[in-house]
Amino acid sequence: MRTIAFVIIIIGCWASTGLCQTPAKEPDTLRALLVEVHLLRQDIEAVTVASQRVQIALYSLQMQDAAVARATQRFDEARNKCSAVAANRAHMAAEIQRVESVLAAGTLASNEIKELQSHATQMKSQIEAQTAEMQTCGATEAEASSQLRSSQAKLIDLQDRIERLDKTLEKLGISEK
């Protein structure tokens, strides 16, 4: 009977030791799983934030690209208008010179001379107006050019920002593998 009691005590101790170890392993496993879930959650949050930043940067890039297109169009319109005004002014100046040459030749009748002098006077007043318009046009073209350069600089800055984001995300992807 003593042997049976001794065997029961040994089995009881062995069983209690085994039971004591099992709960000790379960919290470690559970703790490790919780740590892993926490790390996965942090990774998902980081990826979500990175994705949102990339989307914001791409939206900003699209908006700035459109701004550059509008600034380019304004600059082209201003330049074309200035070119047209300059060409019209040059044509008018050539016409004035031609009329003055005809008047200087003295081969016309007095009524034709008065008509050409009146026409020359009108063209001279028109050329003065075109000169003022050219100055305004030049200022408008300079402002449009400045806005275009500013928009292009912002676009380049955004492109650099997206490139840096891409490199950062690439490094994160490589380091996690």
URNORLIN-V76540 format. One record per residue. N is the residue number from 1. RES is the residue in one small letter. PSI is psi in whole degrees, 0 to 359 (999 if undefined). OMEGA is omega as a letter, one per 20 degrees, with the letter a starting at -180 (* if undefined). Layout:
n=N res=RES psi=PSI omega=OMEGA
n=N res=RES psi=PSI omega=OMEGA
This chain:
n=1 res=m psi=325 omega=r
n=2 res=r psi=323 omega=r
n=3 res=t psi=322 omega=r
n=4 res=i psi=318 omega=r
n=5 res=a psi=321 omega=r
n=6 res=f psi=317 omega=r
n=7 res=v psi=320 omega=r
n=8 res=i psi=321 omega=r
n=9 res=i psi=318 omega=a
n=10 res=i psi=315 omega=r
n=11 res=i psi=320 omega=r
n=12 res=g psi=316 omega=r
n=13 res=c psi=317 omega=a
n=14 res=w psi=318 omega=r
n=15 res=a psi=319 omega=a
n=16 res=s psi=326 omega=r
n=17 res=t psi=317 omega=r
n=18 res=g psi=320 omega=r
n=19 res=l psi=324 omega=r
n=20 res=c psi=325 omega=a
n=21 res=q psi=325 omega=a
n=22 res=t psi=311 omega=r
n=23 res=p psi=330 omega=r
n=24 res=a psi=324 omega=r
n=25 res=k psi=322 omega=a
n=26 res=e psi=313 omega=r
n=27 res=p psi=324 omega=r
n=28 res=d psi=316 omega=r
n=29 res=t psi=316 omega=r
n=30 res=l psi=318 omega=r
n=31 res=r psi=317 omega=r
n=32 res=a psi=319 omega=r
n=33 res=l psi=319 omega=r
n=34 res=l psi=320 omega=r
n=35 res=v psi=317 omega=r
n=36 res=e psi=316 omega=r
n=37 res=v psi=319 omega=r
n=38 res=h psi=316 omega=r
n=39 res=l psi=319 omega=r
n=40 res=l psi=320 omega=r
n=41 res=r psi=317 omega=r
n=42 res=q psi=319 omega=r
n=43 res=d psi=317 omega=r
n=44 res=i psi=318 omega=r
n=45 res=e psi=319 omega=r
n=46 res=a psi=318 omega=r
n=47 res=v psi=320 omega=r
n=48 res=t psi=315 omega=r
n=49 res=v psi=316 omega=r
n=50 res=a psi=318 omega=r
n=51 res=s psi=318 omega=r
n=52 res=q psi=319 omega=r
n=53 res=r psi=320 omega=r
n=54 res=v psi=317 omega=r
n=55 res=q psi=318 omega=r
n=56 res=i psi=316 omega=r
n=57 res=a psi=319 omega=r
n=58 res=l psi=321 omega=r
n=59 res=y psi=317 omega=r
n=60 res=s psi=320 omega=r
n=61 res=l psi=316 omega=r
n=62 res=q psi=316 omega=a
n=63 res=m psi=317 omega=a
n=64 res=q psi=325 omega=r
n=65 res=d psi=318 omega=r
n=66 res=a psi=322 omega=r
n=67 res=a psi=321 omega=r
n=68 res=v psi=320 omega=r
n=69 res=a psi=317 omega=r
n=70 res=r psi=318 omega=r
n=71 res=a psi=322 omega=r
n=72 res=t psi=317 omega=r
n=73 res=q psi=316 omega=r
n=74 res=r psi=318 omega=r
n=75 res=f psi=315 omega=r
n=76 res=d psi=318 omega=r
n=77 res=e psi=317 omega=r
n=78 res=a psi=316 omega=r
n=79 res=r psi=317 omega=r
n=80 res=n psi=320 omega=r
n=81 res=k psi=316 omega=r
n=82 res=c psi=320 omega=r
n=83 res=s psi=318 omega=r
n=84 res=a psi=317 omega=r
n=85 res=v psi=318 omega=r
n=86 res=a psi=318 omega=r
n=87 res=a psi=318 omega=r
n=88 res=n psi=319 omega=r
n=89 res=r psi=317 omega=r
n=90 res=a psi=320 omega=r
n=91 res=h psi=316 omega=r
n=92 res=m psi=319 omega=r
n=93 res=a psi=320 omega=r
n=94 res=a psi=322 omega=r
n=95 res=e psi=319 omega=r
n=96 res=i psi=316 omega=r
n=97 res=q psi=319 omega=r
n=98 res=r psi=315 omega=r
n=99 res=v psi=316 omega=a
n=100 res=e psi=326 omega=r
n=101 res=s psi=318 omega=r
n=102 res=v psi=318 omega=r
n=103 res=l psi=322 omega=a
n=104 res=a psi=333 omega=a
n=105 res=a psi=330 omega=r
n=106 res=g psi=26 omega=a
n=107 res=t psi=7 omega=a
n=108 res=l psi=160 omega=r
n=109 res=a psi=162 omega=a
n=110 res=s psi=324 omega=r
n=111 res=n psi=325 omega=r
n=112 res=e psi=324 omega=r
n=113 res=i psi=315 omega=r
n=114 res=k psi=319 omega=r
n=115 res=e psi=314 omega=r
n=116 res=l psi=323 omega=r
n=117 res=q psi=320 omega=r
n=118 res=s psi=317 omega=r
n=119 res=h psi=319 omega=r
n=120 res=a psi=321 omega=r
n=121 res=t psi=316 omega=r
n=122 res=q psi=317 omega=a
n=123 res=m psi=324 omega=r
n=124 res=k psi=321 omega=r
n=125 res=s psi=325 omega=r
n=126 res=q psi=322 omega=a
n=127 res=i psi=326 omega=r
n=128 res=e psi=318 omega=r
n=129 res=a psi=320 omega=r
n=130 res=q psi=327 omega=r
n=131 res=t psi=316 omega=r
n=132 res=a psi=320 omega=r
n=133 res=e psi=324 omega=r
n=134 res=m psi=322 omega=r
n=135 res=q psi=316 omega=r
n=136 res=t psi=317 omega=a
n=137 res=c psi=320 omega=r
n=138 res=g psi=319 omega=r
n=139 res=a psi=319 omega=r
n=140 res=t psi=318 omega=r
n=141 res=e psi=318 omega=r
n=142 res=a psi=318 omega=r
n=143 res=e psi=317 omega=r
n=144 res=a psi=322 omega=r
n=145 res=s psi=319 omega=r
n=146 res=s psi=316 omega=r
n=147 res=q psi=322 omega=r
n=148 res=l psi=314 omega=r
n=149 res=r psi=319 omega=r
n=150 res=s psi=315 omega=r
n=151 res=s psi=321 omega=r
n=152 res=q psi=322 omega=r
n=153 res=a psi=319 omega=r
n=154 res=k psi=321 omega=r
n=155 res=l psi=317 omega=r
n=156 res=i psi=319 omega=r
n=157 res=d psi=316 omega=r
n=158 res=l psi=321 omega=r
n=159 res=q psi=319 omega=r
n=160 res=d psi=319 omega=r
n=161 res=r psi=316 omega=r
n=162 res=i psi=321 omega=r
n=163 res=e psi=318 omega=r
n=164 res=r psi=318 omega=r
n=165 res=l psi=317 omega=r
n=166 res=d psi=315 omega=r
n=167 res=k psi=320 omega=r
n=168 res=t psi=314 omega=r
n=169 res=l psi=325 omega=r
n=170 res=e psi=316 omega=r
n=171 res=k psi=318 omega=r
n=172 res=l psi=320 omega=r
n=173 res=g psi=323 omega=r
n=174 res=i psi=317 omega=a
n=175 res=s psi=333 omega=a
n=176 res=e psi=341 omega=a
n=177 res=k psi=999 omega=*
